[in-house]
């Protein structure tokens, strides 16, 4: 009997190429991850009559949602202008730090947030994100490298 993992592994390369063509290499993994997470929460791939077709449709819908949300955000900034900034207190985060963190890939940003803002250990952050601790450590390492380059340069 085939399980969800086998079905996903069979179609993952094609689905990832498709997502990359729709949203580019930076967002493709996030789009596919969101789709797979939603499918798993709804009962998994084994329940579907044609999992490949469903994955492709779901990736297209997620890509469209991503595009819509970005378009709405850009339109709002044009319409009302950027949000006013409050004067920074001594214990507040500096805007350049926030900008640098927001420029990180989503997974790296999630680990940085949980470790530095929420005060979780790497193991706790990994548990919360459903990652192995080594993966969370790697994301944190990559994020620190990028932040160092941006903030020192």
Phi, psi and omega in degrees: 000138180274138178250177183304319182298314180298317179297313180299313181298328178294322186256350186304313181300316181291320180294320179293319176298318178299312179298321179297320178294328182279317188238356181093165186292333182289327185254352186300312182297322179292320178297312180296318179300316179298318179297311182296319179299317180294319179295317180295321179293333181269004177126356174091175182280333184295336182282347186274143179290317179228085184301322181299311180298319180297316178300317180295318178295318182293322177295319177299314180297318179294321177297319178294320178297319178298314180298316179299316182294323178291321179294317178298318180297317179293320179295322180294321179294320179294318182294310187248353181085170180294155180295140178294146180256135177277152177299138184282130173277168182301325184265004179275159178281141179285146182303324181294330177290315179299315179299318181294319179293318181293339178278350179290154171302153188305314183295318177296318179299320180297316180294317178301314180300310183295322182282313187269323182270323181268346177074021178282155171285167178299320178298318179294319178297318179299315178300315182296326182268355181074032181249164169281149179305323179296324178292317178298319177299319180296315178300318180294319177300312180296320179296316179299319178300312181295318180295320179299314180298316184289314186280334178273337186269000000 
